Amino acid sequence: MISAVLLAAGLASSQTPAPRPEYEVVSVKPNTSGTRQVWITGAGNSGRMVATNVSLRMLITIAYKVKNFQVSGGGSFLDSDRYDVEAKPPAGKFTEAEYLAMLQSLLEDRFKLEVHRERKEMPVYALVPAKTGIKIADFKEGSCTEFDPNTPQAPRQPSQPPTMYCGNFMMGPDTLMGSKLRMAAFTDALSNILGRTVVDKTGVTGAFNVRLEFTRDGVANFGPNGAGAPGPATEGPPADSTRPTIFTAIQEQLGLRLESEKGPVEVLVVDHAEKASEN
């Protein structure tokens, strides 16, 4: 009987999950600049993460890989309060899941964040080929810069154009640009802009470049969601009404079309959150 108890205790001990990885050094400071520009580098990649003028909602979307419209509850300060965050991981190599776990630990520690997931039937968009045929431009070598997460990013001068990183987007007031993209990343970006999940039904499998120009009229949200994409995002001046709606732009400029459907959507519910204490 004693042997059986000891054996059970040994099994329980051997099955204890490994501790969740955490960032080695973390800095969280309020950003009171009032600027609309946001900069996020290194999120979800190996190396340090640097985020400038980000909201707690943006950090949540990065840490849990959800869109703005998938985050429910938490209060208005999730969007109104802005922060500069710098986080350095310990030495070694980590998976994307481990880096996301580090960011989740940071949010739990500094913002006292508590969340749970739910699944709801909600309206979605299906992205399908238009009758005119797909017009997406193939990726061209040299059209973007490979992001090195272990190299600190030098501050960008106002007169200097932002760097186009491979596999990521730059968002302007009424422009969406990207190079060496995959369709999963593109539908993610559209989901953020439209405030609704976009499901890929295009059949496109290769990398491509895109420049989409449209008016923001009727767009649910246009700004960063913290999907882990390095690069800037801005919330600009009033929409240019001379440009087509995003639905028309997608069809005319890319040869794709958005169709309304219903489908299951995961929602992240914020049970508790606090304003961060400056370190």
Helices and strands as residue ranges (DSSP letters): H 2-14, E 25-30, E 38-41, E 49-55, H 56-64, G 68-70, E 71-72, H 77-80, E 82-88, H 96-110, E 114-129, E 137-138, E 169-171, E 175-181, H 183-194, E 198-200, E 208-213, E 231-233, H 246-254, E 256-272
